[in-house]
Amino acid sequence: LTLKIKNALTGQKPEGIGIKFADFDGVLYKLSNPDSDKTKLNISISLKFYKELEKHGAGDVLKREYGNYLTQAEEGFDVTIQLDLSNIPEDWETLVKKIGLLKRNCFAAVFEKYFDFQEAGEEGQATAVVHYRDDETMYVEAKADRVTVIFSTVFKDADDIILGKVFMQEFKEGRKASATAPTVLFSNKEPPLGLQDTEARTGEGVGYITFVLFPRHTNRERRDNTIDLIHMFRDYLHYHLKCSKAYIHSRMRAKTSE
C-alpha cells in the first residue's frame, strides 16, 4: 500500500493489482482495482464473525475511523476501503497505518461498548459472545468496577496444555512485577463460574483464559492500548506455544547429536 502511494506521488504509471492474503482467525484480505480502474485501490476484509461484531457497533467505529474512504463492500467481503491514487491526502502515512489496523478496529467496537458500560456504572448488560474461530469463542462482560474478557481456546496437543499452564502462571506472576497489570485466570476443561450453565464448551483440550480489566485499563487514556493488546491475545498465546515447542525440539536434537 505504501509502495503504491509512493509510486503515485512520484508520477509513475499505476499498475494493476489483485491479491488476497490471510491473517489469523480465518481473516482474509484483498487488494484490487475496482472495475479495472488502476487509479482506484480497494482494500477489503472478510471476517467470519463480522456479523457478531456488527451487533456491537462495528459499523459505527469504522465510519468514525475511515469516514468517506468506506465504500460498498466487495462481494464475499464485509468491509471495503477505497483509495483514489490520483487524489492522495497529505497525511497518507497516517491513513496507511490506520488501514493496517482494519481488523483491530472491527474488534474495537465490542470492547469500546463494554468499556463505556463500565465507565457509566451500567450492570446487567448481556454478555457479548464472539465466535472468533470455528471452535473458539470470546466473551465480554461489564460490571460497575471491571470488565471481564474470557477467551476459550482449544489445545490440540497434551503438551500445549502443559505449556499453556506455564504461560498463564507467568501472567499471574506479572502482577507481582507490576501492580497495575490485569488479573489473569486460567481454567482447563471447565469454563469459569460466569460461563457455567451456558453453551460454553467443556472437555479435554478446552482452556479458558480470563482477563479482569479495571478502570485503569479501560479509561479513555488507556483503552486504545488495552484493545491493541487484548484483541490478539489468542494468536499471541499459540504463537509462543509453537515457538516454545520448536525450541525444546531443537535442544533435544542438539543433545542427541552430542
C-alpha positions in Angstrom: 0.0 0.0 0.0 2.8 2.4 0.9 4.6 1.5 -2.3 1.5 2.1 -4.4 1.1 5.6 -2.9 4.8 6.5 -3.2 4.7 5.4 -6.9 1.7 7.6 -7.5 3.2 10.6 -5.8 6.3 10.3 -8.0 4.2 10.3 -11.1 4.7 6.7 -12.1 2.1 5.0 -14.1 -0.2 2.9 -11.8 -0.1 -0.8 -12.2 -3.0 -3.2 -11.7 -3.2 -5.3 -8.5 -5.3 -8.3 -7.5 -4.0 -10.2 -4.5 -5.6 -12.0 -1.5 -3.8 -12.8 1.7 -4.8 -14.4 5.0 -4.4 -13.4 8.7 -5.1 -15.2 11.9 -8.6 -16.4 12.9 -9.6 -17.1 9.3 -9.4 -13.4 8.3 -9.0 -12.7 4.6 -7.8 -9.5 2.9 -8.0 -8.5 -0.7 -6.2 -5.7 -2.6 -7.7 -4.9 -6.0 -8.6 -2.3 -8.6 -12.4 -1.8 -8.9 -13.7 -2.1 -12.5 -10.1 -2.4 -13.7 -9.5 1.3 -12.8 -5.8 1.4 -11.8 -6.2 4.8 -10.2 -8.5 3.3 -7.6 -7.4 0.8 -4.9 -9.8 -1.3 -2.8 -8.7 -2.8 0.5 -11.3 -5.4 1.6 -11.5 -7.6 4.7 -13.6 -10.7 5.4 -14.2 -11.9 9.0 -16.4 -15.0 9.6 -17.6 -13.3 12.8 -18.2 -9.8 11.4 -22.0 -10.0 11.8 -21.5 -10.6 15.6 -19.1 -7.5 15.8 -21.7 -5.5 13.8 -24.3 -6.1 16.5 -22.0 -4.2 18.9 -21.4 -1.2 16.6 -18.5 -2.2 14.4 -20.1 -0.2 11.5 -20.1 3.0 13.6 -16.5 2.6 14.7 -15.4 2.0 11.1 -17.3 5.1 9.9 -15.5 7.1 12.7 -12.1 5.8 11.7 -12.3 5.8 7.9 -15.1 8.2 7.0 -15.6 8.7 3.3 -12.9 6.1 2.4 -15.5 3.4 3.2 -17.4 2.2 0.1 -19.8 -0.6 -0.7 -18.2 -3.9 0.4 -17.0 -6.1 -2.4 -18.8 -9.4 -2.9 -17.6 -12.0 -0.4 -16.1 -9.4 1.9 -17.5 -7.5 4.9 -15.7 -4.1 4.7 -14.1 -2.3 1.8 -11.9 0.9 1.9 -11.3 2.7 -1.4 -8.3 5.0 -2.1 -8.0 7.3 -5.1 -4.4 7.3 -6.2 -5.0 10.5 -8.1 -6.0 12.3 -5.0 -3.8 11.3 -2.2 -4.2 13.2 1.1 -1.2 14.9 2.8 -1.5 12.7 5.9 -1.4 9.5 3.8 1.1 7.8 6.1 -1.3 8.1 9.0 -4.1 6.7 6.7 -1.9 3.7 5.7 -1.3 2.9 9.4 -5.0 3.2 10.1 -5.8 0.9 7.2 -3.3 -1.6 8.7 -5.5 -1.6 11.8 -8.6 -2.6 10.0 -9.0 -5.9 11.7 -8.2 -4.3 15.1 -10.8 -1.6 14.5 -13.5 -4.1 13.7 -12.8 -5.8 17.1 -12.6 -2.5 18.9 -16.4 -1.9 18.7 -17.2 -4.7 21.3 -14.5 -3.6 23.7 -15.4 0.1 23.5 -19.1 -0.7 24.1 -18.4 -2.6 27.3 -15.7 -0.2 28.5 -18.4 2.5 28.2 -20.8 0.3 30.2 -18.3 0.0 32.9 -17.5 3.7 32.9 -21.2 4.6 33.2 -21.6 2.0 36.0 -24.2 0.1 34.0 -24.7 -3.5 35.1 -26.9 -6.3 33.8 -26.0 -5.9 30.1 -26.0 -9.2 28.2 -22.6 -10.7 27.8 -21.1 -10.2 24.3 -20.3 -13.5 22.6 -18.0 -13.5 19.6 -17.2 -16.8 17.9 -13.9 -15.7 16.5 -12.9 -19.2 15.3 -15.0 -22.2 14.5 -14.4 -23.9 17.8 -13.2 -20.9 20.0 -15.2 -18.0 21.5 -14.6 -14.7 23.2 -16.9 -13.4 26.0 -17.0 -9.8 27.2 -19.0 -8.7 30.3 -19.1 -5.4 32.1 -19.6 -4.7 35.8 -19.5 -1.3 37.6 -15.9 -1.8 38.7 -14.4 -4.0 36.0 -14.7 -5.6 32.5 -14.1 -9.3 32.2 -12.8 -10.7 28.9 -12.8 -14.5 28.5 -11.1 -16.4 25.7 -12.0 -20.0 25.1 -9.3 -21.8 23.2 -8.6 -25.4 22.1 -5.2 -27.0 22.7 -4.6 -29.6 20.1 -1.9 -31.5 22.0 -1.5 -32.5 25.6 1.9 -30.7 25.5 0.1 -27.5 24.6 -2.0 -27.7 27.8 1.1 -28.1 30.0 2.9 -25.2 28.2 -0.3 -23.1 28.4 -0.4 -23.5 32.1 3.2 -22.4 32.4 2.4 -19.3 30.3 -0.7 -18.5 32.4 1.4 -18.8 35.6 3.8 -16.3 34.2 0.9 -13.9 33.6 -0.2 -14.3 37.2 3.4 -13.6 38.3 3.3 -10.5 36.2 1.1 -8.9 38.8 4.0 -9.1 41.3 6.2 -7.1 39.0 3.5 -4.6 38.1 0.6 -3.8 40.4 -1.2 -2.2 37.5 -1.3 -5.5 35.4 -4.8 -7.0 34.9 -5.8 -10.2 36.8 -5.4 -13.3 34.7 -7.0 -16.6 35.4 -6.8 -20.0 33.7 -9.1 -23.0 33.8 -8.8 -26.3 32.0 -11.7 -28.5 30.7 -14.4 -26.5 32.6 -15.5 -22.9 31.9 -15.2 -20.3 34.7 -18.1 -19.7 37.0 -19.5 -16.9 35.0 -20.0 -19.2 32.0 -21.4 -22.2 33.7 -25.0 -23.1 32.7 -24.2 -21.6 29.2 -23.3 -23.3 25.9 -19.6 -22.9 26.7 -17.6 -25.9 25.6 -16.1 -28.4 28.1 -13.8 -31.3 27.8 -10.3 -32.4 27.1 -8.1 -29.7 25.4 -10.5 -26.8 26.1 -9.0 -24.0 28.1 -10.4 -20.7 29.3 -8.2 -17.6 29.9 -9.9 -14.8 31.9 -8.7 -11.2 31.9 -10.2 -8.9 34.6 -9.7 -5.3 33.4 -10.1 -2.5 35.9 -10.9 1.2 35.2 -7.1 1.9 34.9 -7.1 -0.3 31.8 -10.4 0.8 30.3 -10.4 4.6 30.8 -10.2 7.0 27.9 -6.5 7.4 28.1 -5.5 3.7 28.2 -8.3 1.9 26.4 -6.7 2.1 22.9 -3.6 0.4 24.2 -5.7 -2.2 26.0 -7.6 -3.1 22.8 -4.4 -3.2 20.8 -3.0 -5.9 23.1 -6.0 -8.0 24.1 -7.7 -8.5 20.7 -4.6 -10.5 19.6 -4.1 -12.5 22.8 -5.2 -15.8 21.4 -2.8 -15.5 18.5 0.0 -14.3 20.8 -0.5 -17.3 23.1 -0.5 -20.0 20.4 2.4 -18.4 18.6 4.5 -18.6 21.7 3.4 -22.2 22.4 4.6 -23.2 18.9 7.9 -21.3 19.4 8.5 -23.0 22.8 7.9 -26.4 21.3 10.2 -25.7 18.4 12.9 -24.5 20.9 12.5 -27.6 23.0 12.8 -29.9 20.0 15.9 -28.1 18.7 17.5 -28.5 22.2 16.6 -32.2 22.2 18.1 -32.7 18.7 21.3 -30.9 19.8 21.6 -33.2 22.8 21.2 -36.4 20.8 23.9 -35.2 18.3 26.5 -34.5 21.0 
